[in-house]
Amino acid sequence: MLKKLAIVHLKVLLVYLAAVTILRWEFPGSLRAFFDLLGFWVGGAIGMALLDLDRLIHVYAMRPHEQLSQQVQEMVRRRKWRDAAETLAVRRSEQYNLAFHNGVFALVYLPVLFFAITSSSGLFGKGVAVGVMVHFLYDAWRDQLAKPEHLNKWLFWMVNRDVTLQEQKVFLWILTGAFGLLTLLLL
């Protein structure tokens, strides 16, 4: 499960990074330009992984008393890293009220993304910033299309009412459009 999930996320990221690379940069003419471009790709992969840090925050800080958290903590204590990661992947729907997997985070992250894209001189920081948002948008659209009721549980948990399917789509289209506009700043 973990491997399949990671591969799907990486494919989405690779398509995004390849599109930006093709539209923006020519083949690097110098070693420095090559490493800058490589930094963009490595940064994207790191950003993709960073979004899931809230799952560890959930295990160790927010809800350490829950059964899943205790099970993962025990696996980590026994140095069974792979089993712990696999358990988190398989049982990810049990983790709710996550710090980075919610609509408020996405809205607050847009100005951070704008700042990273416009202020970073190197491509590594830009890659990290866009990697986070690519991961977030992929997860949100996947659940909106396949399990919209599950999307309400993790994306809109801070909202004190049920969000309709139409409202979900409007929110995601606005978020996707804003990300698309910010991507144009990379080109």
Secondary structure, DSSP 8 states (H G I E B T S, - for coil): -HHHHHHHHHHHHHHHHHHHHHHH--S-SSHHHHHHHHHHHHHHHHHHHHTTHHHHHIIIII-TTSHHHHHHHHHHHTT-HHHHHHHHHHTGGG--S-SSSSHHHHHHHHHHHHHHHHH-SSHHHHHHHHHHHHHHHHHHHHHHHH-HHHHHHHHSTTSSS---HHHHHHHHHHHHHHHHHHHHTT-
